[in-house]
Amino acid sequence: MRHIALSAAFGCATFGLASAAHAAWPPAEGRGSCAVSVQKDVPATMRDGTILRADVYTPKTDAKVPVILMRTQYGKSEAQVQPSRFQSPDWFASHCYIVVIQDIRGQGKSSGRFYEYRYDRDDGYDTVEWAARLPGADGRVGMYGSSYVGATQWLAATASPPSLKAIVPSNTASDYYDGWTYEDGAFRLAFIEPWMAETIASSAAANRGDAALALQLYTDGSNPSLMMHELPYDKVAAFHPGDAAVAPYFFDAVAHPLRDGYWRAFDIRSRYAKVQVPVLAFDGWYNSFITGALENFNGVQTQGGTPIARNNQRIVIGPWEHIAWGRPGSMVSPRLHAIGPVANSPVNELMLGWYDHFLKGIDNGIATGPRVDYFTMGENRWHTATAWPIPGTQYRTFHLASRMGANSVMGDGALLDVPPATAPGRPAPIKVAFGAAADPARLSAETDSFVYDPANPVPSLGGHSCCAWFSGSQGQFDQSALEQRGDILVYSTDPLSEPIDVTGPITVELYAATTAKDTDFTAKLVDVFPDGTAINVANGIQRAAVRDSLEHLSPVTPGAVTLYRIKVWPTSNLFAAGHRIRLEISSSDYPQFAPNPNTGAPFGTTSASIKATQTIYHDDAHPSVLILPVIPAGAAGAGADAAPLK
């Protein structure tokens, strides 16, 4: 999502988008046979009279051809080519498509007032139908784009424009509350504040002609470590809380910390029956929206409005972060970059094949029914399945246990595949046997505890935030230094005697008590190498007060033992023989998530916080467990050493 349409005005570029690292992208090869002409700032009138403007790339051919449409808030001249994502509009047009790149309302060259999500359903419908009637168009329209530009596709698709025949959304969500602005009740601070300031609010200010405000917002958003310290969130100075023209959507997001009518007006997940088109989606295991992308895949399969929609859902999932997608020279976290070309995204090749089939009617073998193409990390190979979760998945339960205490990596926290039992006294030091019938009498502790201080939260180190690994807590990083903290509980298996393929959704069922009126609990799945390197695989968080429902608060009774189900985000990772599976439990992950102040005050309204003592139970009556989706040996097939191209 990080993009700056102001670079020409300010002489700057965001996060290396104009750097030499991207100079080789996009490659010149693979062009089609059509010569291309371009018209700039072509107007389209929306139903309320607002004029939106687009650049239109037209192939020189006597035949009528389909249209490929991108509706973007990040600048139509950029067209999400950098950093290392899509081929250029001219390249797609050379394959004998009309390509339309439109600035959405209130951004770039388009008129109107920008407000995120609000106008994109109706404007999307109107633009699709306008594009279908452009000179030389044959009436069939496909859409593409990443992140918010994926949202403009889904919102248009839920309006069911009759000329829309296919979409290719990348790195986007199902719900702009849960899995976008919030995650199971926790505010996604490291994504929302810098993104809104540096990109959408800044470029909207430039659209209104306020260059000084645009520069201020860009500058503040480019220094998120300073911006994110400011409390309370409902008074963040960078967004000018007294001026409704600057970023009202930020303050509205803070004022709506539950999934209420404000958010339901925008969501995708309640409107799958309105989606009538095939969908080819792309996402990454470390992207901020992977859970929503998989929900969309399943949702349209089961509820889509037409047979062609239900039978033609496909998703491609790589080991990717939000942007760059493994391209040579792309700026992703170093460990993901080291995977090499096998992890490169096939988005352009597959997208062209998708359009050739669903817009031009070419029988090219790309329509094979519901399909999941996914990359298994650790093995570093691609696999294909017909459903999500993967058919044949077996769910394996690991019990949390400790003897003296699981605090930090220096504790004795263990993951057992048998329930621990309590025993009096202090037994001898234990050796936890993975896959064996460990003697439960040798594990005596019933609880582990730690103090969570919102003023000293656990730092984020990798994960699935947005929008680049060096700005928003993304990707793979060694957690071993972080695991020295006493406010992180660490539970590990012994070295594995055989590899374990963990692919699918992950759950932690945590019995816990807190001294606070409200708090958070976090969970992180980690792959521990024989040398002690501890690589984060997936993570999740649960705000205590919304443990039962995201629509209403459930008061927390301090001291009461309560079951929390933490959705650790999905992954595909082969834990090799000799590695350990590790689970970290804590109460903060900053700045990926805003620290819960533990006060129970309405979100975003206070700068006060208090410490909380958190107690995790793992006795017979309160079996806290990690539930992993395991693919049996051989069930995933041999895999491939290159991404699918059809």
C-alpha distance (Angstrom), angle and dihedral (degrees) to the residues before:
residue distance angle dihedral
M1 . . .
R2 3.78 . .
H3 3.74 106.1 .
I4 3.76 133.6 136.0
A5 3.77 121.7 -149.2
L6 3.80 88.4 -175.7
S7 3.79 97.3 71.0
A8 3.79 93.1 104.2
A9 3.79 91.7 51.0
F10 3.80 96.9 43.6
G11 3.78 100.4 30.4
C12 3.78 92.2 -122.4
A13 3.78 140.0 108.5
T14 3.75 129.8 -150.3
F15 3.80 122.1 -110.0
G16 3.76 95.9 -24.7
L17 3.78 97.8 -52.2
A18 3.79 89.8 144.2
S19 3.79 94.5 38.3
A20 3.76 126.8 123.0
A21 3.81 88.5 -108.4
H22 3.79 88.5 76.6
A23 3.79 98.3 38.3
A24 3.80 93.4 106.9
W25 3.79 93.7 54.6
P26 2.96 128.5 127.6
P27 3.79 100.9 32.2
A28 3.79 115.9 -134.8
E29 3.79 97.3 -136.2
G30 3.78 124.6 95.1
R31 3.79 99.1 46.9
G32 3.79 119.2 155.8
S33 3.76 130.5 -123.6
C34 3.82 100.5 -96.8
A35 3.79 124.2 95.3
V36 3.81 112.1 -135.7
S37 3.80 137.6 -140.5
V38 3.80 125.5 -170.0
Q39 3.81 135.1 -147.9
K40 3.78 118.0 -163.0
D41 3.82 128.1 -142.8
V42 3.79 96.8 5.3
P43 3.84 107.3 -178.0
A44 3.79 126.3 -127.9
T45 3.81 121.0 -175.0
M46 3.79 117.2 -138.1
R47 3.81 123.5 -147.4
D48 3.81 92.2 -93.9
G49 3.82 93.1 49.6
T50 3.81 96.8 -100.9
I51 3.81 113.6 144.3
L52 3.81 117.7 -134.0
R53 3.79 120.0 -172.3
A54 3.77 131.5 -145.1
D55 3.77 141.8 178.8
V56 3.81 109.3 -123.3
Y57 3.81 120.8 -155.6
T58 3.81 110.8 -162.6
P59 3.80 125.9 -168.6
K60 3.78 116.7 -133.9
T61 3.79 101.4 -117.4
D62 3.78 136.4 121.2
A63 3.81 91.3 -134.8
K64 3.78 122.7 88.7
V65 3.80 110.1 -113.8
P66 3.82 139.1 -168.2
V67 3.79 123.9 -95.9
I68 3.83 127.4 -120.5
L69 3.80 110.8 -157.3
M70 3.80 132.8 -164.0
R71 3.81 119.2 -175.2
T72 3.80 107.4 -166.5
Q73 3.78 140.7 174.4
Y74 3.80 90.8 -164.6
G75 3.80 99.5 74.3
K76 3.79 126.9 -71.4
S77 3.79 91.3 -129.9
E78 3.81 89.3 61.2
A79 3.84 95.8 46.2
Q80 3.83 90.0 -173.0
V81 3.78 92.3 -77.3
Q82 3.79 92.0 135.2
P83 2.91 137.7 86.0
S84 3.79 88.2 42.5
R85 3.78 98.8 -70.9
F86 3.79 123.0 111.1
Q87 3.75 131.9 17.9
S88 3.81 114.3 -111.5
P89 3.83 122.0 -82.1
D90 3.80 87.7 -116.4
W91 3.83 90.0 56.8
F92 3.81 92.4 53.1
A93 3.81 91.0 44.7
S94 3.81 89.3 53.7
H95 3.80 86.2 66.6
C96 3.80 86.7 65.8
Y97 3.78 100.9 -94.4
I98 3.78 128.5 125.0
V99 3.81 104.4 -122.0
V100 3.81 119.3 -156.4
I101 3.82 120.8 -169.4
Q102 3.81 110.3 -173.7
D103 3.79 132.1 -172.7
I104 3.79 107.4 -132.2
R105 3.79 122.6 -126.4
G106 3.80 114.0 -55.7
Q107 3.81 94.8 5.6
G108 3.80 132.7 99.5
K109 3.80 110.9 -21.7
S110 3.81 96.6 -16.5
S111 3.78 125.7 107.2
G112 3.80 128.9 -128.6
R113 3.80 134.4 59.4
F114 3.80 117.5 -61.9
Y115 3.80 119.6 -130.0
E116 3.78 116.1 161.7
Y117 3.83 115.9 -105.8
R118 3.82 94.3 -12.3
Y119 3.80 100.3 102.0
D120 3.79 102.0 23.3
R121 3.80 97.4 92.0
D122 3.81 95.7 55.5
D123 3.80 95.3 32.2
G124 3.79 89.1 48.6
Y125 3.80 91.8 53.5
D126 3.81 92.5 47.0
T127 3.80 93.4 46.7
V128 3.81 93.8 48.8
E129 3.79 90.9 52.8
W130 3.82 92.2 44.8
A131 3.82 91.6 49.3
A132 3.81 91.8 49.1
R133 3.82 88.4 61.6
L134 3.80 99.1 47.5
P135 3.83 115.6 125.9
G136 3.79 107.9 -80.8
A137 3.82 94.6 16.2
D138 3.80 119.4 129.5
G139 3.82 94.5 -151.1
R140 3.81 98.9 -100.7
V141 3.82 120.1 113.1
G142 3.79 133.5 -170.6
M143 3.81 126.1 -175.9
Y144 3.81 134.7 -149.6
G145 3.78 142.4 173.7
S146 3.79 143.9 111.0
S147 3.80 136.5 -97.3
Y148 3.82 110.9 -17.4
V149 3.80 85.5 6.8
G150 3.79 86.0 59.5
A151 3.80 87.9 52.1
T152 3.81 90.7 55.0
Q153 3.81 87.8 56.8
W154 3.79 96.2 49.1
L155 3.79 92.3 45.0
A156 3.80 90.6 50.8
A157 3.81 91.1 46.2
T158 3.81 91.3 54.0
A159 3.83 87.6 57.5
S160 3.85 88.6 59.2
P161 3.83 100.0 -137.2
P162 3.82 105.3 -165.7
S163 3.82 94.6 -135.0
L164 3.82 93.9 54.8
K165 3.82 108.6 101.6
A166 3.84 105.7 164.8
I167 3.79 141.9 2.6
V168 3.81 133.5 -158.6
P169 3.83 107.7 -162.7
S170 3.80 117.9 179.5
N171 3.80 129.4 -163.2
T172 3.77 97.5 -6.3
A173 3.79 139.9 127.3
S174 3.79 145.7 -118.4
D175 3.80 97.7 -134.9
Y176 3.79 128.7 28.1
Y177 3.80 90.3 -149.9
D178 3.80 105.2 45.9
G179 3.78 113.6 39.8
W180 3.81 93.9 11.4
T181 3.81 115.2 46.8
Y182 3.79 96.2 8.2
E183 3.79 132.5 19.8
D184 3.80 115.3 -149.6
G185 3.79 87.7 -30.0
A186 3.83 99.2 -44.3
F187 3.81 117.8 116.1
R188 3.82 113.3 -119.5
L189 3.77 95.3 -132.1
A190 3.82 101.5 168.5
F191 3.78 91.2 53.4
I192 3.79 104.8 37.0
E193 3.80 104.0 44.2
P194 3.83 100.2 46.4
W195 3.80 93.9 37.2
M196 3.78 94.6 51.1
A197 3.79 94.1 44.5
E198 3.78 102.0 40.9
T199 3.78 98.2 38.0
I200 3.78 124.1 16.7
A201 3.81 100.6 24.9
S202 3.80 92.4 41.0
S203 3.80 95.1 48.0
A204 3.81 91.5 44.2
A205 3.81 88.9 54.1
A206 3.81 89.0 51.1
N207 3.80 89.0 50.4
R208 3.82 88.8 55.4
G209 3.80 90.5 50.4
D210 3.82 96.4 -109.7
A211 3.79 100.0 132.1
A212 3.81 94.7 167.9
L213 3.79 92.8 55.0
A214 3.81 91.0 44.0
L215 3.80 90.8 54.5
Q216 3.83 92.7 46.5
L217 3.81 92.3 51.3
Y218 3.78 92.2 45.6
T219 3.80 91.4 49.4
D220 3.80 94.1 47.8
G221 3.78 92.5 46.3
S222 3.80 90.1 49.5
N223 3.82 89.7 57.9
P224 3.80 100.3 50.9
S225 3.80 95.2 157.2
L226 3.80 87.8 68.5
M227 3.78 97.2 37.5
M228 3.81 97.0 49.9
H229 3.80 94.2 57.0
E230 3.80 91.5 66.7
L231 3.82 116.7 109.0
P232 2.95 142.4 -130.5
Y233 3.79 99.1 35.0
D234 3.79 93.7 -146.4
K235 3.81 88.9 66.1
V236 3.82 103.8 42.6
A237 3.78 103.1 155.8
A238 3.81 96.5 -147.9
F239 3.81 89.7 67.4
H240 3.84 94.5 50.0
P241 3.82 98.6 -126.3
G242 3.80 91.7 -157.4
D243 3.80 94.7 55.5
A244 3.81 115.7 72.2
A245 3.81 91.3 -167.9
V246 3.81 95.0 67.4
A247 3.82 109.9 59.6
P248 3.80 111.8 -27.4
Y249 3.81 90.1 158.1
F250 3.82 90.2 65.2
F251 3.79 93.4 55.9
D252 3.80 90.9 41.4
A253 3.80 89.0 54.0
V254 3.80 91.1 52.0
A255 3.82 91.2 46.2
H256 3.81 91.8 53.7
P257 3.83 106.1 54.5
L258 3.82 91.6 156.2
R259 3.79 128.9 64.5
D260 3.79 97.3 -100.1
G261 3.80 135.9 145.6
Y262 3.79 91.8 -67.4
W263 3.81 90.6 65.1
R264 3.79 97.6 34.2
A265 3.81 89.2 62.8
F266 3.81 88.3 68.0
D267 3.78 105.8 32.7
I268 3.79 127.6 117.9
R269 3.80 100.3 -160.8
S270 3.81 95.0 72.5
R271 3.83 92.8 49.1
Y272 3.80 105.4 53.3
A273 3.81 90.2 120.5
K274 3.81 87.7 64.9
V275 3.81 92.4 58.0
Q276 3.80 109.0 96.2
V277 3.81 102.9 168.0
P278 3.81 141.0 79.9
V279 3.80 114.0 -96.2
L280 3.80 128.6 -151.7
A281 3.81 106.9 -172.0
F282 3.80 131.0 -173.7
D283 3.78 126.6 -160.3
G284 3.81 143.8 149.9
W285 3.78 136.8 -126.9
Y286 3.81 89.7 -121.7
N287 3.78 96.4 41.0
S288 3.77 120.7 116.0
F289 3.81 94.4 -123.2
I290 3.81 106.1 41.0
T291 3.80 94.6 116.6
G292 3.81 91.4 53.5
A293 3.80 92.0 46.4
L294 3.80 90.5 55.8
E295 3.79 91.0 45.4
N296 3.81 89.3 54.0
F297 3.81 90.4 49.5
N298 3.80 92.3 54.1
G299 3.79 95.0 36.2
V300 3.78 97.2 58.1
Q301 3.81 91.4 41.4
T302 3.79 90.8 59.5
Q303 3.81 102.5 28.2
G304 3.82 107.1 22.4
G305 3.79 116.9 137.8
T306 3.82 98.0 -121.2
P307 3.82 137.5 32.5
I308 3.79 90.7 -116.4
A309 3.80 89.4 56.5
R310 3.81 95.6 45.2
N311 3.80 92.9 47.0
N312 3.81 98.6 43.9
Q313 3.77 109.1 55.7
R314 3.78 115.9 132.0
I315 3.78 132.7 171.0
V316 3.81 130.1 -171.9
I317 3.82 116.1 -159.6
G318 3.79 122.6 -171.3
P319 3.80 133.4 175.9
W320 3.78 87.0 -91.8
E321 3.76 139.6 139.6
H322 3.79 122.5 -143.6
I323 3.79 98.4 -72.3
A324 3.82 140.6 16.1
W325 3.83 94.6 37.0
G326 3.77 99.2 -148.4
R327 3.77 99.1 -57.4
P328 3.82 117.1 159.1
G329 3.78 107.6 -84.8
S330 3.80 93.7 7.9
M331 3.78 118.4 146.0
V332 3.79 106.3 -114.2
S333 3.79 130.0 135.0
P334 3.81 109.5 -63.4
R335 3.81 97.4 -114.9
L336 3.79 92.4 51.7
H337 3.79 90.5 45.6
A338 3.80 89.5 53.2
I339 3.81 91.3 61.9
G340 3.78 86.5 79.2
P341 3.82 135.4 -158.0
V342 3.81 94.5 -25.3
A343 3.80 85.8 75.8
N344 3.81 96.9 52.0
S345 3.79 114.8 127.1
P346 3.83 117.2 -111.7
V347 3.81 91.4 -157.6
N348 3.80 98.1 127.1
E349 3.78 96.7 46.0
L350 3.80 94.3 44.4
M351 3.80 93.1 43.1
L352 3.80 91.5 53.6
G353 3.80 90.4 49.0
W354 3.81 90.3 48.0
Y355 3.80 91.7 54.0
D356 3.80 92.8 42.8
H357 3.80 88.8 57.9
F358 3.79 103.6 36.7
L359 3.82 98.7 33.3
K360 3.79 101.9 31.0
G361 3.79 100.4 27.4
I362 3.81 95.8 -123.9
D363 3.81 113.5 160.2
N364 3.81 98.2 -134.5
G365 3.80 101.2 146.5
I366 3.79 95.8 -108.8
A367 3.82 95.2 117.2
T368 3.79 104.0 76.3
G369 3.81 101.4 144.6
P370 3.83 124.6 -99.2
R371 3.79 108.6 -8.6
V372 3.80 139.3 175.7
D373 3.80 118.1 -162.9
Y374 3.79 108.4 -170.8
F375 3.79 139.1 173.2
T376 3.80 118.5 -132.4
M377 3.79 110.9 -147.0
G378 3.78 116.9 -144.3
E379 3.79 88.7 32.3
N380 3.83 91.0 47.6
R381 3.78 95.1 -150.7
W382 3.80 135.6 120.6
H383 3.80 122.6 -116.7
T384 3.79 134.9 -174.8
A385 3.80 129.8 -143.9
T386 3.78 136.8 171.2
A387 3.80 98.5 -131.1
W388 3.79 146.3 17.2
P389 2.99 121.8 -89.9
I390 3.80 90.3 39.8
P391 3.83 112.5 -100.9
G392 3.81 110.3 -103.1
T393 3.82 94.4 29.7
Q394 3.80 112.8 157.6
Y395 3.79 118.5 -157.0
R396 3.78 113.3 -137.2
T397 3.79 123.3 -164.2
F398 3.79 124.2 -143.8
H399 3.81 119.8 -170.8
L400 3.78 123.3 -139.7
A401 3.78 113.1 -125.7
S402 3.79 141.9 162.0
R403 3.77 140.1 171.5
M404 3.80 107.7 -157.7
G405 3.81 98.5 4.8
A406 3.80 142.4 -54.3
N407 3.81 96.8 -131.2
S408 3.81 109.3 138.6
V409 3.78 127.5 -21.5
M410 3.80 87.3 -67.3
G411 3.82 91.0 66.9
D412 3.78 126.4 86.2
G413 3.80 100.7 -113.5
A414 3.79 112.5 152.6
L415 3.78 139.8 -169.7
L416 3.81 111.5 -140.7
D417 3.76 131.0 -175.9
V418 3.80 89.0 -146.0
P419 3.83 125.2 59.7
P420 3.80 113.9 -97.4
A421 3.78 117.2 -126.8
T422 3.78 128.2 -151.6
A423 3.76 123.3 -111.0
P424 3.82 131.6 -178.8
G425 3.75 123.1 -111.3
R426 3.73 128.9 17.5
P427 3.77 112.7 -57.7
A428 3.77 124.8 -155.1
P429 3.80 118.5 -83.5
I430 3.76 111.6 -70.4
K431 3.77 135.4 -129.5
V432 3.79 109.0 -156.9
A433 3.80 111.8 -143.0
F434 3.77 114.3 -148.9
G435 3.77 112.1 -141.4
A436 3.80 92.5 5.7
A437 3.77 132.5 102.5
A438 3.78 96.1 -97.0
D439 3.78 114.9 -158.3
P440 3.82 103.6 -103.9
A441 3.80 91.4 -158.6
R442 3.79 89.1 69.2
L443 3.80 92.4 64.9
S444 3.78 109.4 70.7
A445 3.80 110.1 164.7
E446 3.80 119.0 101.1
T447 3.81 95.8 -170.4
D448 3.77 146.6 18.6
S449 3.78 122.6 -153.2
F450 3.77 141.1 -170.6
V451 3.79 138.8 172.7
Y452 3.79 116.7 -112.1
D453 3.80 113.3 -154.2
P454 3.85 113.5 -172.4
A455 3.80 88.3 -157.9
N456 3.81 89.7 60.9
P457 3.81 105.1 34.8
V458 3.78 125.9 176.4
P459 3.82 107.0 -91.3
S460 3.79 119.2 -116.5
L461 3.77 112.5 -114.3
G462 3.78 110.8 -179.9
G463 3.78 124.0 -39.5
H464 3.79 135.6 127.9
S465 3.78 106.6 -50.8
C466 3.79 128.9 122.9
C467 2.93 148.5 -70.5
A468 3.83 118.4 1.4
W469 3.79 129.8 -7.9
F470 3.81 92.9 -115.7
S471 3.80 93.2 51.5
G472 3.78 110.2 29.7
S473 3.82 116.1 32.9
Q474 3.78 101.1 -95.6
G475 3.75 139.0 148.8
Q476 3.81 137.6 13.7
F477 3.80 122.2 -31.9
D478 3.78 137.2 159.3
Q479 3.81 108.1 -96.5
S480 3.81 96.9 -171.3
A481 3.81 96.8 103.4
L482 3.81 91.1 46.5
E483 3.80 89.9 51.3
Q484 3.82 89.4 68.1
R485 3.82 88.7 79.1
G486 3.78 116.4 105.9
D487 3.81 92.2 -143.0
I488 3.81 90.3 67.3
L489 3.80 117.9 79.7
V490 3.80 111.5 -148.8
Y491 3.81 122.8 -157.9
S492 3.82 120.1 179.4
T493 3.77 140.9 174.4
D494 3.76 122.0 -131.5
P495 3.80 114.8 -99.3
L496 3.77 109.2 -61.7
S497 3.77 117.5 -108.8
E498 3.80 90.8 -152.6
P499 3.82 135.3 16.2
I500 3.79 120.0 -87.1
D501 3.81 121.8 -153.6
V502 3.81 107.9 -147.3
T503 3.81 108.2 -169.7
G504 3.79 123.7 156.4
P505 3.82 142.5 29.3
I506 3.81 116.9 -18.6
T507 3.79 128.1 -151.3
V508 3.79 134.4 -167.4
E509 3.80 116.2 -161.7
L510 3.77 103.9 -159.7
Y511 3.79 126.3 -174.0
A512 3.77 105.1 -156.9
A513 3.78 144.4 157.0
T514 3.79 127.7 -155.7
T515 3.77 135.1 -168.5
A516 3.82 89.0 -142.0
K517 3.80 131.6 92.3
D518 3.79 88.5 -129.0
T519 3.80 132.6 -0.7
D520 3.80 143.9 152.9
F521 3.78 134.0 -108.6
T522 3.80 122.0 -156.4
A523 3.79 132.2 -163.9
K524 3.80 129.5 -166.4
L525 3.80 128.0 -173.0
V526 3.80 112.4 -146.1
D527 3.82 134.8 -170.6
V528 3.82 108.7 -143.3
F529 3.80 115.5 -156.5
P530 3.81 122.6 -148.9
D531 3.82 90.8 -102.9
G532 3.82 91.0 56.0
T533 3.80 97.5 -101.3
A534 3.80 105.2 147.4
I535 3.82 113.3 -156.7
N536 3.79 120.5 -167.1
V537 3.79 111.8 -124.5
A538 3.82 103.6 175.1
N539 3.79 139.5 -17.0
G540 3.80 142.2 -165.8
I541 3.78 142.9 -178.7
Q542 3.79 137.8 -152.8
R543 3.77 126.8 -160.2
A544 3.79 105.9 -143.2
A545 3.80 97.1 -138.2
V546 3.82 93.2 57.4
R547 3.81 96.7 42.9
D548 3.82 91.6 117.3
S549 3.80 100.2 37.9
L550 3.78 139.1 -2.5
E551 3.80 88.7 -142.8
H552 3.79 98.8 64.0
L553 3.78 141.0 18.1
S554 3.79 122.5 -102.5
P555 3.80 107.7 -158.7
V556 3.78 115.9 -123.5
T557 3.79 117.1 -128.3
P558 3.81 106.6 -143.9
G559 3.78 110.6 -123.5
A560 3.82 95.5 14.5
V561 3.78 117.8 126.4
T562 3.81 106.3 -120.7
L563 3.79 133.8 179.7
Y564 3.81 114.2 -122.4
R565 3.80 120.6 -171.8
I566 3.78 108.4 -154.8
K567 3.80 115.7 -163.1
V568 3.78 104.9 -142.8
W569 3.79 105.0 -160.2
P570 3.80 118.6 -103.4
T571 3.77 124.6 -91.9
S572 3.78 145.5 163.1
N573 3.78 112.0 -135.3
L574 3.79 132.7 152.2
F575 3.80 109.0 -141.5
A576 3.80 100.3 -152.4
A577 3.79 126.2 -138.7
G578 3.79 108.7 -84.4
H579 3.83 92.1 29.9
R580 3.80 124.6 107.5
I581 3.79 128.9 -131.9
R582 3.80 109.8 -132.4
L583 3.79 134.7 -171.4
E584 3.80 122.4 -161.8
I585 3.82 119.4 -160.8
S586 3.79 123.1 -167.7
S587 3.81 140.8 128.8
S588 3.79 105.8 -111.7
D589 3.79 142.7 44.4
Y590 3.80 107.4 -179.4
P591 2.97 133.8 -138.3
Q592 3.79 92.1 3.9
F593 3.81 86.1 68.0
A594 3.78 130.1 22.7
P595 3.82 107.5 -107.6
N596 3.79 112.8 -107.7
P597 3.84 105.5 -119.7
N598 3.84 91.3 -147.1
T599 3.81 91.5 -133.7
G600 3.80 99.5 106.6
A601 3.81 89.9 -129.0
P602 3.83 116.7 144.0
F603 3.79 109.7 -79.1
G604 3.77 117.0 -88.1
T605 3.79 96.5 8.0
T606 3.78 102.4 98.6
S607 3.77 141.7 49.3
A608 3.81 92.2 -161.3
S609 3.79 121.9 103.3
I610 3.78 139.3 172.1
K611 3.77 134.6 -156.8
A612 3.78 119.9 -105.2
T613 3.77 131.9 -157.8
Q614 3.79 109.9 -136.2
T615 3.80 120.6 -159.7
I616 3.79 121.3 -165.9
Y617 3.81 116.6 -159.1
H618 3.79 125.2 -150.7
D619 3.79 105.1 162.7
D620 3.81 128.5 122.1
A621 3.80 92.8 -84.5
H622 3.82 94.0 44.5
P623 3.81 109.2 37.3
S624 3.79 105.7 -176.7
V625 3.78 107.7 -161.3
L626 3.79 146.2 178.4
I627 3.81 113.0 -136.5
L628 3.80 114.4 -157.5
P629 3.82 128.6 -170.6
V630 3.80 104.9 -130.1
I631 3.80 124.7 -167.8
P632 3.83 109.3 -147.0
A633 3.78 116.0 -118.0
G634 3.79 109.8 -80.1
A635 3.81 95.2 8.1
A636 3.82 93.7 107.4
G637 3.79 93.4 52.0
A638 3.77 127.7 -130.4
G639 3.78 94.6 -57.8
A640 3.80 128.9 -149.0
D641 3.77 133.4 -91.0
A642 3.81 94.3 -137.9
A643 3.77 134.8 49.3
P644 3.82 116.8 -97.8
L645 3.81 115.1 -91.4
K646 3.79 97.7 -169.7
